[in-house]
Amino acid sequence: MVDGLIAIGAGLAVGLAGIGTGLSQGPIGAAAVGAVAEDRSFFGMGIIFVALPETIVIFGLVIAILLMFL
């Protein structure tokens, strides 16, 4: 019973982190593309701002791994 609840918690950690990242990355990517279209010097900054929400998924994955193996 406890192992099943831990697996559900790990799945929720990764799934909800992925949903949150997907919801946030869309507008950020659109804004980054718009900024790069106006001025090419914003390309590097746009890449950084698009990559930042993906760290949330990595945090969710780390939490899921900790839940499964600790």
N, CA, C, O and CB atoms as a CASP TS submission, in Angstrom:
PFRMAT TS
TARGET T0000
AUTHOR 0000-0000-0000
METHOD Language model
MODEL 1
PARENT N/A
ATOM      1  N   MET     1       0.825  -1.205   0.000  1.00  0.00           N
ATOM      2  CA  MET     1       0.000   0.000   0.000  1.00  0.00           C
ATOM      3  C   MET     1       0.860   1.256   0.000  1.00  0.00           C
ATOM      4  O   MET     1       0.609   2.188  -0.765  1.00  0.00           O
ATOM      5  CB  MET     1      -0.934   0.006   1.209  1.00  0.00           C
ATOM      6  N   VAL     2       1.887   1.280   0.869  1.00  0.00           N
ATOM      7  CA  VAL     2       2.745   2.464   0.966  1.00  0.00           C
ATOM      8  C   VAL     2       3.568   2.634  -0.303  1.00  0.00           C
ATOM      9  O   VAL     2       3.775   3.758  -0.760  1.00  0.00           O
ATOM     10  CB  VAL     2       3.672   2.363   2.191  1.00  0.00           C
ATOM     11  N   ASP     3       4.039   1.533  -0.876  1.00  0.00           N
ATOM     12  CA  ASP     3       4.828   1.635  -2.106  1.00  0.00           C
ATOM     13  C   ASP     3       3.988   2.203  -3.251  1.00  0.00           C
ATOM     14  O   ASP     3       4.494   2.964  -4.075  1.00  0.00           O
ATOM     15  CB  ASP     3       5.392   0.256  -2.497  1.00  0.00           C
ATOM     16  N   GLY     4       2.716   1.837  -3.301  1.00  0.00           N
ATOM     17  CA  GLY     4       1.840   2.378  -4.336  1.00  0.00           C
ATOM     18  C   GLY     4       1.613   3.871  -4.176  1.00  0.00           C
ATOM     19  O   GLY     4       1.592   4.611  -5.159  1.00  0.00           O
ATOM     20  N   LEU     5       1.443   4.312  -2.937  1.00  0.00           N
ATOM     21  CA  LEU     5       1.252   5.748  -2.688  1.00  0.00           C
ATOM     22  C   LEU     5       2.519   6.534  -3.012  1.00  0.00           C
ATOM     23  O   LEU     5       2.445   7.658  -3.510  1.00  0.00           O
ATOM     24  CB  LEU     5       0.842   5.991  -1.223  1.00  0.00           C
ATOM     25  N   ILE     6       3.674   5.950  -2.733  1.00  0.00           N
ATOM     26  CA  ILE     6       4.936   6.618  -3.089  1.00  0.00           C
ATOM     27  C   ILE     6       5.063   6.733  -4.605  1.00  0.00           C
ATOM     28  O   ILE     6       5.505   7.762  -5.117  1.00  0.00           O
ATOM     29  CB  ILE     6       6.150   5.846  -2.507  1.00  0.00           C
ATOM     30  N   ALA     7       4.677   5.679  -5.324  1.00  0.00           N
ATOM     31  CA  ALA     7       4.743   5.732  -6.792  1.00  0.00           C
ATOM     32  C   ALA     7       3.768   6.767  -7.348  1.00  0.00           C
ATOM     33  O   ALA     7       4.085   7.469  -8.308  1.00  0.00           O
ATOM     34  CB  ALA     7       4.438   4.347  -7.396  1.00  0.00           C
ATOM     35  N   ILE     8       2.577   6.861  -6.740  1.00  0.00           N
ATOM     36  CA  ILE     8       1.628   7.893  -7.185  1.00  0.00           C
ATOM     37  C   ILE     8       2.185   9.284  -6.910  1.00  0.00           C
ATOM     38  O   ILE     8       2.049  10.178  -7.746  1.00  0.00           O
ATOM     39  CB  ILE     8       0.263   7.719  -6.483  1.00  0.00           C
ATOM     40  N   GLY     9       2.806   9.479  -5.757  1.00  0.00           N
ATOM     41  CA  GLY     9       3.416  10.772  -5.437  1.00  0.00           C
ATOM     42  C   GLY     9       4.540  11.119  -6.390  1.00  0.00           C
ATOM     43  O   GLY     9       4.667  12.270  -6.807  1.00  0.00           O
ATOM     44  N   ALA    10       5.355  10.142  -6.740  1.00  0.00           N
ATOM     45  CA  ALA    10       6.445  10.391  -7.684  1.00  0.00           C
ATOM     46  C   ALA    10       5.897  10.752  -9.060  1.00  0.00           C
ATOM     47  O   ALA    10       6.418  11.644  -9.730  1.00  0.00           O
ATOM     48  CB  ALA    10       7.363   9.163  -7.785  1.00  0.00           C
ATOM     49  N   GLY    11       4.851  10.058  -9.471  1.00  0.00           N
ATOM     50  CA  GLY    11       4.232  10.371 -10.759  1.00  0.00           C
ATOM     51  C   GLY    11       3.617  11.752 -10.779  1.00  0.00           C
ATOM     52  O   GLY    11       3.716  12.475 -11.771  1.00  0.00           O
ATOM     53  N   LEU    12       2.977  12.115  -9.674  1.00  0.00           N
ATOM     54  CA  LEU    12       2.397  13.463  -9.591  1.00  0.00           C
ATOM     55  C   LEU    12       3.485  14.537  -9.608  1.00  0.00           C
ATOM     56  O   LEU    12       3.300  15.596 -10.208  1.00  0.00           O
ATOM     57  CB  LEU    12       1.546  13.602  -8.317  1.00  0.00           C
ATOM     58  N   ALA    13       4.615  14.271  -8.955  1.00  0.00           N
ATOM     59  CA  ALA    13       5.706  15.257  -8.929  1.00  0.00           C
ATOM     60  C   ALA    13       6.214  15.543 -10.337  1.00  0.00           C
ATOM     61  O   ALA    13       6.429  16.700 -10.700  1.00  0.00           O
ATOM     62  CB  ALA    13       6.864  14.760  -8.043  1.00  0.00           C
ATOM     63  N   VAL    14       6.402  14.507 -11.116  1.00  0.00           N
ATOM     64  CA  VAL    14       6.903  14.706 -12.482  1.00  0.00           C
ATOM     65  C   VAL    14       5.802  15.255 -13.389  1.00  0.00           C
ATOM     66  O   VAL    14       6.048  16.151 -14.197  1.00  0.00           O
ATOM     67  CB  VAL    14       7.451  13.381 -13.056  1.00  0.00           C
ATOM     68  N   GLY    15       4.592  14.718 -13.253  1.00  0.00           N
ATOM     69  CA  GLY    15       3.506  15.142 -14.141  1.00  0.00           C
ATOM     70  C   GLY    15       3.091  16.581 -13.935  1.00  0.00           C
ATOM     71  O   GLY    15       2.946  17.336 -14.896  1.00  0.00           O
ATOM     72  N   LEU    16       2.897  16.967 -12.677  1.00  0.00           N
ATOM     73  CA  LEU    16       2.487  18.347 -12.422  1.00  0.00           C
ATOM     74  C   LEU    16       3.599  19.340 -12.748  1.00  0.00           C
ATOM     75  O   LEU    16       3.328  20.453 -13.198  1.00  0.00           O
ATOM     76  CB  LEU    16       2.063  18.507 -10.969  1.00  0.00           C
ATOM     77  N   ALA    17       4.849  18.939 -12.523  1.00  0.00           N
ATOM     78  CA  ALA    17       5.966  19.809 -12.910  1.00  0.00           C
ATOM     79  C   ALA    17       6.000  19.983 -14.432  1.00  0.00           C
ATOM     80  O   ALA    17       6.281  21.072 -14.933  1.00  0.00           O
ATOM     81  CB  ALA    17       7.314  19.226 -12.402  1.00  0.00           C
ATOM     82  N   GLY    18       5.716  18.912 -15.153  1.00  0.00           N
ATOM     83  CA  GLY    18       5.687  19.005 -16.618  1.00  0.00           C
ATOM     84  C   GLY    18       4.565  19.886 -17.120  1.00  0.00           C
ATOM     85  O   GLY    18       4.745  20.660 -18.061  1.00  0.00           O
ATOM     86  N   ILE    19       3.395  19.768 -16.488  1.00  0.00           N
ATOM     87  CA  ILE    19       2.264  20.613 -16.894  1.00  0.00           C
ATOM     88  C   ILE    19       2.574  22.085 -16.619  1.00  0.00           C
ATOM     89  O   ILE    19       2.312  22.949 -17.456  1.00  0.00           O
ATOM     90  CB  ILE    19       0.970  20.190 -16.151  1.00  0.00           C
ATOM     91  N   GLY    20       3.131  22.360 -15.443  1.00  0.00           N
ATOM     92  CA  GLY    20       3.489  23.740 -15.111  1.00  0.00           C
ATOM     93  C   GLY    20       4.520  24.312 -16.056  1.00  0.00           C
ATOM     94  O   GLY    20       4.440  25.476 -16.448  1.00  0.00           O
ATOM     95  N   THR    21       5.485  23.496 -16.421  1.00  0.00           N
ATOM     96  CA  THR    21       6.508  23.946 -17.360  1.00  0.00           C
ATOM     97  C   THR    21       5.911  24.219 -18.736  1.00  0.00           C
ATOM     98  O   THR    21       6.243  25.210 -19.387  1.00  0.00           O
ATOM     99  CB  THR    21       7.624  22.906 -17.469  1.00  0.00           C
ATOM    100  N   GLY    22       5.031  23.330 -19.163  1.00  0.00           N
ATOM    101  CA  GLY    22       4.407  23.529 -20.470  1.00  0.00           C
ATOM    102  C   GLY    22       3.559  24.773 -20.528  1.00  0.00           C
ATOM    103  O   GLY    22       3.552  25.487 -21.530  1.00  0.00           O
ATOM    104  N   LEU    23       2.837  25.035 -19.443  1.00  0.00           N
ATOM    105  CA  LEU    23       2.005  26.239 -19.414  1.00  0.00           C
ATOM    106  C   LEU    23       2.837  27.516 -19.396  1.00  0.00           C
ATOM    107  O   LEU    23       2.436  28.533 -19.962  1.00  0.00           O
ATOM    108  CB  LEU    23       1.091  26.210 -18.203  1.00  0.00           C
ATOM    109  N   SER    24       3.988  27.459 -18.749  1.00  0.00           N
ATOM    110  CA  SER    24       4.792  28.683 -18.650  1.00  0.00           C
ATOM    111  C   SER    24       5.709  28.877 -19.848  1.00  0.00           C
ATOM    112  O   SER    24       6.027  30.012 -20.204  1.00  0.00           O
ATOM    113  CB  SER    24       5.619  28.658 -17.382  1.00  0.00           C
ATOM    114  N   GLN    25       6.134  27.796 -20.468  1.00  0.00           N
ATOM    115  CA  GLN    25       7.120  27.914 -21.534  1.00  0.00           C
ATOM    116  C   GLN    25       6.524  28.461 -22.830  1.00  0.00           C
ATOM    117  O   GLN    25       7.238  29.071 -23.626  1.00  0.00           O
ATOM    118  CB  GLN    25       7.751  26.571 -21.793  1.00  0.00           C
ATOM    119  N   GLY    26       5.246  28.252 -23.047  1.00  0.00           N
ATOM    120  CA  GLY    26       4.631  28.760 -24.269  1.00  0.00           C
ATOM    121  C   GLY    26       4.692  30.274 -24.382  1.00  0.00           C
ATOM    122  O   GLY    26       5.233  30.785 -25.363  1.00  0.00           O
ATOM    123  N   PRO    27       4.150  31.016 -23.403  1.00  0.00           N
ATOM    124  CA  PRO    27       4.233  32.479 -23.496  1.00  0.00           C
ATOM    125  C   PRO    27       5.658  33.012 -23.455  1.00  0.00           C
ATOM    126  O   PRO    27       5.973  34.006 -24.109  1.00  0.00           O
ATOM    127  CB  PRO    27       3.446  33.101 -22.382  1.00  0.00           C
ATOM    128  N   ILE    28       6.516  32.351 -22.687  1.00  0.00           N
ATOM    129  CA  ILE    28       7.907  32.807 -22.623  1.00  0.00           C
ATOM    130  C   ILE    28       8.580  32.625 -23.984  1.00  0.00           C
ATOM    131  O   ILE    28       9.314  33.503 -24.436  1.00  0.00           O
ATOM    132  CB  ILE    28       8.689  32.035 -21.525  1.00  0.00           C
ATOM    133  N   GLY    29       8.331  31.498 -24.630  1.00  0.00           N
ATOM    134  CA  GLY    29       8.912  31.267 -25.946  1.00  0.00           C
ATOM    135  C   GLY    29       8.398  32.244 -26.983  1.00  0.00           C
ATOM    136  O   GLY    29       9.153  32.720 -27.830  1.00  0.00           O
ATOM    137  N   ALA    30       7.098  32.545 -26.912  1.00  0.00           N
ATOM    138  CA  ALA    30       6.537  33.514 -27.862  1.00  0.00           C
ATOM    139  C   ALA    30       7.142  34.894 -27.654  1.00  0.00           C
ATOM    140  O   ALA    30       7.447  35.597 -28.617  1.00  0.00           O
ATOM    141  CB  ALA    30       5.010  33.586 -27.722  1.00  0.00           C
ATOM    142  N   ALA    31       7.314  35.278 -26.395  1.00  0.00           N
ATOM    143  CA  ALA    31       7.915  36.581 -26.116  1.00  0.00           C
ATOM    144  C   ALA    31       9.377  36.613 -26.549  1.00  0.00           C
ATOM    145  O   ALA    31       9.862  37.627 -27.053  1.00  0.00           O
ATOM    146  CB  ALA    31       7.799  36.913 -24.625  1.00  0.00           C
ATOM    147  N   ALA    32      10.080  35.490 -26.347  1.00  0.00           N
ATOM    148  CA  ALA    32      11.487  35.441 -26.751  1.00  0.00           C
ATOM    149  C   ALA    32      11.626  35.542 -28.265  1.00  0.00           C
ATOM    150  O   ALA    32      12.507  36.241 -28.765  1.00  0.00           O
ATOM    151  CB  ALA    32      12.146  34.151 -26.249  1.00  0.00           C
ATOM    152  N   VAL    33      10.767  34.852 -28.988  1.00  0.00           N
ATOM    153  CA  VAL    33      10.823  34.915 -30.451  1.00  0.00           C
ATOM    154  C   VAL    33      10.494  36.331 -30.935  1.00  0.00           C
ATOM    155  O   VAL    33      11.113  36.824 -31.878  1.00  0.00           O
ATOM    156  CB  VAL    33       9.843  33.888 -31.078  1.00  0.00           C
ATOM    157  N   GLY    34       9.524  36.980 -30.294  1.00  0.00           N
ATOM    158  CA  GLY    34       9.191  38.355 -30.661  1.00  0.00           C
ATOM    159  C   GLY    34      10.342  39.310 -30.406  1.00  0.00           C
ATOM    160  O   GLY    34      10.615  40.197 -31.215  1.00  0.00           O
ATOM    161  N   ALA    35      11.019  39.123 -29.271  1.00  0.00           N
ATOM    162  CA  ALA    35      12.148  39.996 -28.949  1.00  0.00           C
ATOM    163  C   ALA    35      13.301  39.776 -29.921  1.00  0.00           C
ATOM    164  O   ALA    35      13.958  40.733 -30.331  1.00  0.00           O
ATOM    165  CB  ALA    35      12.619  39.753 -27.509  1.00  0.00           C
ATOM    166  N   VAL    36      13.550  38.517 -30.294  1.00  0.00           N
ATOM    167  CA  VAL    36      14.633  38.227 -31.242  1.00  0.00           C
ATOM    168  C   VAL    36      14.280  38.758 -32.627  1.00  0.00           C
ATOM    169  O   VAL    36      15.161  39.197 -33.366  1.00  0.00           O
ATOM    170  CB  VAL    36      14.911  36.705 -31.306  1.00  0.00           C
ATOM    171  N   ALA    37      12.993  38.720 -32.981  1.00  0.00           N
ATOM    172  CA  ALA    37      12.580  39.247 -34.285  1.00  0.00           C
ATOM    173  C   ALA    37      12.813  40.751 -34.378  1.00  0.00           C
ATOM    174  O   ALA    37      13.129  41.267 -35.450  1.00  0.00           O
ATOM    175  CB  ALA    37      11.107  38.933 -34.541  1.00  0.00           C
ATOM    176  N   GLU    38      12.659  41.450 -33.264  1.00  0.00           N
ATOM    177  CA  GLU    38      12.882  42.892 -33.272  1.00  0.00           C
ATOM    178  C   GLU    38      14.364  43.249 -33.191  1.00  0.00           C
ATOM    179  O   GLU    38      14.826  44.182 -33.849  1.00  0.00           O
ATOM    180  CB  GLU    38      12.139  43.536 -32.122  1.00  0.00           C
ATOM    181  N   ASP    39      15.111  42.487 -32.369  1.00  0.00           N
ATOM    182  CA  ASP    39      16.532  42.789 -32.188  1.00  0.00           C
ATOM    183  C   ASP    39      17.278  41.468 -31.986  1.00  0.00           C
ATOM    184  O   ASP    39      17.018  40.740 -31.028  1.00  0.00           O
ATOM    185  CB  ASP    39      16.762  43.763 -30.970  1.00  0.00           C
ATOM    186  N   ARG    40      18.203  41.169 -32.892  1.00  0.00           N
ATOM    187  CA  ARG    40      18.903  39.883 -32.844  1.00  0.00           C
ATOM    188  C   ARG    40      19.829  39.755 -31.635  1.00  0.00           C
ATOM    189  O   ARG    40      20.264  38.649 -31.314  1.00  0.00           O
ATOM    190  CB  ARG    40      19.703  39.688 -34.111  1.00  0.00           C
ATOM    191  N   SER    41      20.136  40.854 -30.964  1.00  0.00           N
ATOM    192  CA  SER    41      21.035  40.779 -29.813  1.00  0.00           C
ATOM    193  C   SER    41      20.366  40.113 -28.605  1.00  0.00           C
ATOM    194  O   SER    41      21.050  39.759 -27.645  1.00  0.00           O
ATOM    195  CB  SER    41      21.513  42.178 -29.434  1.00  0.00           C
ATOM    196  N   PHE    42      19.046  39.939 -28.639  1.00  0.00           N
ATOM    197  CA  PHE    42      18.330  39.281 -27.542  1.00  0.00           C
ATOM    198  C   PHE    42      18.293  37.761 -27.679  1.00  0.00           C
ATOM    199  O   PHE    42      17.613  37.091 -26.901  1.00  0.00           O
ATOM    200  CB  PHE    42      16.920  39.811 -27.465  1.00  0.00           C
ATOM    201  N   PHE    43      19.010  37.208 -28.652  1.00  0.00           N
ATOM    202  CA  PHE    43      18.941  35.762 -28.901  1.00  0.00           C
ATOM    203  C   PHE    43      19.430  34.955 -27.697  1.00  0.00           C
ATOM    204  O   PHE    43      18.755  34.022 -27.262  1.00  0.00           O
ATOM    205  CB  PHE    43      19.768  35.400 -30.137  1.00  0.00           C
ATOM    206  N   GLY    44      20.587  35.305 -27.165  1.00  0.00           N
ATOM    207  CA  GLY    44      21.135  34.560 -26.031  1.00  0.00           C
ATOM    208  C   GLY    44      20.252  34.659 -24.806  1.00  0.00           C
ATOM    209  O   GLY    44      20.026  33.670 -24.109  1.00  0.00           O
ATOM    210  N   MET    45      19.751  35.864 -24.545  1.00  0.00           N
ATOM    211  CA  MET    45      18.872  36.054 -23.402  1.00  0.00           C
ATOM    212  C   MET    45      17.556  35.283 -23.596  1.00  0.00           C
ATOM    213  O   MET    45      17.001  34.743 -22.639  1.00  0.00           O
ATOM    214  CB  MET    45      18.592  37.553 -23.189  1.00  0.00           C
ATOM    215  N   GLY    46      17.072  35.238 -24.823  1.00  0.00           N
ATOM    216  CA  GLY    46      15.850  34.489 -25.110  1.00  0.00           C
ATOM    217  C   GLY    46      16.029  33.003 -24.871  1.00  0.00           C
ATOM    218  O   GLY    46      15.133  32.343 -24.345  1.00  0.00           O
ATOM    219  N   ILE    47      17.186  32.471 -25.256  1.00  0.00           N
ATOM    220  CA  ILE    47      17.464  31.051 -25.017  1.00  0.00           C
ATOM    221  C   ILE    47      17.487  30.758 -23.527  1.00  0.00           C
ATOM    222  O   ILE    47      16.960  29.739 -23.080  1.00  0.00           O
ATOM    223  CB  ILE    47      18.802  30.641 -25.659  1.00  0.00           C
ATOM    224  N   ILE    48      18.094  31.646 -22.764  1.00  0.00           N
ATOM    225  CA  ILE    48      18.162  31.440 -21.309  1.00  0.00           C
ATOM    226  C   ILE    48      16.759  31.475 -20.708  1.00  0.00           C
ATOM    227  O   ILE    48      16.426  30.640 -19.868  1.00  0.00           O
ATOM    228  CB  ILE    48      19.061  32.518 -20.642  1.00  0.00           C
ATOM    229  N   PHE    49      15.936  32.436 -21.131  1.00  0.00           N
ATOM    230  CA  PHE    49      14.587  32.542 -20.567  1.00  0.00           C
ATOM    231  C   PHE    49      13.700  31.374 -20.979  1.00  0.00           C
ATOM    232  O   PHE    49      12.797  30.997 -20.233  1.00  0.00           O
ATOM    233  CB  PHE    49      13.943  33.849 -20.997  1.00  0.00           C
ATOM    234  N   VAL    50      13.935  30.806 -22.132  1.00  0.00           N
ATOM    235  CA  VAL    50      13.164  29.630 -22.550  1.00  0.00           C
ATOM    236  C   VAL    50      13.621  28.390 -21.783  1.00  0.00           C
ATOM    237  O   VAL    50      12.809  27.511 -21.492  1.00  0.00           O
ATOM    238  CB  VAL    50      13.306  29.399 -24.073  1.00  0.00           C
ATOM    239  N   ALA    51      14.901  28.311 -21.455  1.00  0.00           N
ATOM    240  CA  ALA    51      15.421  27.130 -20.760  1.00  0.00           C
ATOM    241  C   ALA    51      15.124  27.148 -19.263  1.00  0.00           C
ATOM    242  O   ALA    51      15.119  26.092 -18.630  1.00  0.00           O
ATOM    243  CB  ALA    51      16.913  27.023 -20.977  1.00  0.00           C
ATOM    244  N   LEU    52      14.882  28.306 -18.693  1.00  0.00           N
ATOM    245  CA  LEU    52      14.653  28.388 -17.246  1.00  0.00           C
ATOM    246  C   LEU    52      13.470  27.547 -16.770  1.00  0.00           C
ATOM    247  O   LEU    52      13.616  26.844 -15.771  1.00  0.00           O
ATOM    248  CB  LEU    52      14.432  29.823 -16.849  1.00  0.00           C
ATOM    249  N   PRO    53      12.302  27.576 -17.425  1.00  0.00           N
ATOM    250  CA  PRO    53      11.193  26.757 -16.918  1.00  0.00           C
ATOM    251  C   PRO    53      11.469  25.263 -16.978  1.00  0.00           C
ATOM    252  O   PRO    53      10.851  24.500 -16.235  1.00  0.00           O
ATOM    253  CB  PRO    53       9.943  27.056 -17.696  1.00  0.00           C
ATOM    254  N   GLU    54      12.365  24.829 -17.827  1.00  0.00           N
ATOM    255  CA  GLU    54      12.665  23.401 -17.904  1.00  0.00           C
ATOM    256  C   GLU    54      13.359  22.892 -16.652  1.00  0.00           C
ATOM    257  O   GLU    54      13.355  21.690 -16.384  1.00  0.00           O
ATOM    258  CB  GLU    54      13.524  23.114 -19.114  1.00  0.00           C
ATOM    259  N   THR    55      13.954  23.793 -15.884  1.00  0.00           N
ATOM    260  CA  THR    55      14.572  23.354 -14.635  1.00  0.00           C
ATOM    261  C   THR    55      13.515  22.872 -13.643  1.00  0.00           C
ATOM    262  O   THR    55      13.809  22.062 -12.763  1.00  0.00           O
ATOM    263  CB  THR    55      15.397  24.494 -14.017  1.00  0.00           C
ATOM    264  N   ILE    56      12.285  23.368 -13.786  1.00  0.00           N
ATOM    265  CA  ILE    56      11.217  22.928 -12.883  1.00  0.00           C
ATOM    266  C   ILE    56      10.967  21.436 -13.066  1.00  0.00           C
ATOM    267  O   ILE    56      10.741  20.723 -12.089  1.00  0.00           O
ATOM    268  CB  ILE    56       9.912  23.731 -13.135  1.00  0.00           C
ATOM    269  N   VAL    57      11.006  20.960 -14.298  1.00  0.00           N
ATOM    270  CA  VAL    57      10.813  19.532 -14.557  1.00  0.00           C
ATOM    271  C   VAL    57      11.966  18.726 -13.964  1.00  0.00           C
ATOM    272  O   VAL    57      11.757  17.635 -13.432  1.00  0.00           O
ATOM    273  CB  VAL    57      10.697  19.265 -16.075  1.00  0.00           C
ATOM    274  N   ILE    58      13.165  19.257 -14.055  1.00  0.00           N
ATOM    275  CA  ILE    58      14.311  18.554 -13.466  1.00  0.00           C
ATOM    276  C   ILE    58      14.136  18.447 -11.956  1.00  0.00           C
ATOM    277  O   ILE    58      14.430  17.410 -11.362  1.00  0.00           O
ATOM    278  CB  ILE    58      15.640  19.281 -13.806  1.00  0.00           C
ATOM    279  N   PHE    59      13.654  19.524 -11.337  1.00  0.00           N
ATOM    280  CA  PHE    59      13.406  19.467  -9.887  1.00  0.00           C
ATOM    281  C   PHE    59      12.339  18.419  -9.574  1.00  0.00           C
ATOM    282  O   PHE    59      12.481  17.667  -8.611  1.00  0.00           O
ATOM    283  CB  PHE    59      12.968  20.858  -9.348  1.00  0.00           C
ATOM    284  N   GLY    60      11.282  18.361 -10.367  1.00  0.00           N
ATOM    285  CA  GLY    60      10.249  17.347 -10.169  1.00  0.00           C
ATOM    286  C   GLY    60      10.802  15.947 -10.326  1.00  0.00           C
ATOM    287  O   GLY    60      10.447  15.045  -9.567  1.00  0.00           O
ATOM    288  N   LEU    61      11.664  15.764 -11.301  1.00  0.00           N
ATOM    289  CA  LEU    61      12.285  14.456 -11.514  1.00  0.00           C
ATOM    290  C   LEU    61      13.183  14.070 -10.347  1.00  0.00           C
ATOM    291  O   LEU    61      13.194  12.912  -9.928  1.00  0.00           O
ATOM    292  CB  LEU    61      13.091  14.456 -12.811  1.00  0.00           C
ATOM    293  N   VAL    62      13.930  15.027  -9.822  1.00  0.00           N
ATOM    294  CA  VAL    62      14.793  14.752  -8.664  1.00  0.00           C
ATOM    295  C   VAL    62      13.946  14.365  -7.451  1.00  0.00           C
ATOM    296  O   VAL    62      14.294  13.440  -6.718  1.00  0.00           O
ATOM    297  CB  VAL    62      15.674  15.987  -8.331  1.00  0.00           C
ATOM    298  N   ILE    63      12.847  15.064  -7.244  1.00  0.00           N
ATOM    299  CA  ILE    63      11.959  14.733  -6.124  1.00  0.00           C
ATOM    300  C   ILE    63      11.371  13.344  -6.313  1.00  0.00           C
ATOM    301  O   ILE    63      11.267  12.584  -5.351  1.00  0.00           O
ATOM    302  CB  ILE    63      10.830  15.777  -5.988  1.00  0.00           C
ATOM    303  N   ALA    64      10.986  13.001  -7.533  1.00  0.00           N
ATOM    304  CA  ALA    64      10.445  11.668  -7.792  1.00  0.00           C
ATOM    305  C   ALA    64      11.487  10.587  -7.535  1.00  0.00           C
ATOM    306  O   ALA    64      11.173   9.544  -6.962  1.00  0.00           O
ATOM    307  CB  ALA    64       9.937  11.573  -9.229  1.00  0.00           C
ATOM    308  N   ILE    65      12.726  10.832  -7.957  1.00  0.00           N
ATOM    309  CA  ILE    65      13.788   9.853  -7.709  1.00  0.00           C
ATOM    310  C   ILE    65      14.038   9.698  -6.216  1.00  0.00           C
ATOM    311  O   ILE    65      14.233   8.587  -5.725  1.00  0.00           O
ATOM    312  CB  ILE    65      15.086  10.269  -8.422  1.00  0.00           C
ATOM    313  N   LEU    66      14.031  10.828  -5.488  1.00  0.00           N
ATOM    314  CA  LEU    66      14.221  10.746  -4.040  1.00  0.00           C
ATOM    315  C   LEU    66      13.083   9.982  -3.379  1.00  0.00           C
ATOM    316  O   LEU    66      13.309   9.213  -2.445  1.00  0.00           O
ATOM    317  CB  LEU    66      14.331  12.146  -3.436  1.00  0.00           C
ATOM    318  N   LEU    67      11.861  10.190  -3.861  1.00  0.00           N
ATOM    319  CA  LEU    67      10.719   9.470  -3.288  1.00  0.00           C
ATOM    320  C   LEU    67      10.829   7.968  -3.542  1.00  0.00           C
ATOM    321  O   LEU    67      10.492   7.160  -2.676  1.00  0.00           O
ATOM    322  CB  LEU    67       9.403  10.006  -3.871  1.00  0.00           C
ATOM    323  N   MET    68      11.295   7.605  -4.715  1.00  0.00           N
ATOM    324  CA  MET    68      11.331   6.185  -5.064  1.00  0.00           C
ATOM    325  C   MET    68      12.478   5.437  -4.388  1.00  0.00           C
ATOM    326  O   MET    68      12.347   4.252  -4.082  1.00  0.00           O
ATOM    327  CB  MET    68      11.442   6.031  -6.560  1.00  0.00           C
ATOM    328  N   PHE    69      13.593   6.114  -4.155  1.00  0.00           N
ATOM    329  CA  PHE    69      14.765   5.395  -3.658  1.00  0.00           C
ATOM    330  C   PHE    69      15.143   5.720  -2.223  1.00  0.00           C
ATOM    331  O   PHE    69      16.084   5.124  -1.700  1.00  0.00           O
ATOM    332  CB  PHE    69      15.921   5.682  -4.531  1.00  0.00           C
ATOM    333  N   LEU    70      14.456   6.632  -1.573  1.00  0.00           N
ATOM    334  CA  LEU    70      14.767   6.916  -0.155  1.00  0.00           C
ATOM    335  C   LEU    70      13.632   6.483   0.728  1.00  0.00           C
ATOM    336  O   LEU    70      13.704   6.637   1.947  1.00  0.00           O
ATOM    337  CB  LEU    70      15.052   8.409   0.064  1.00  0.00           C
TER
END
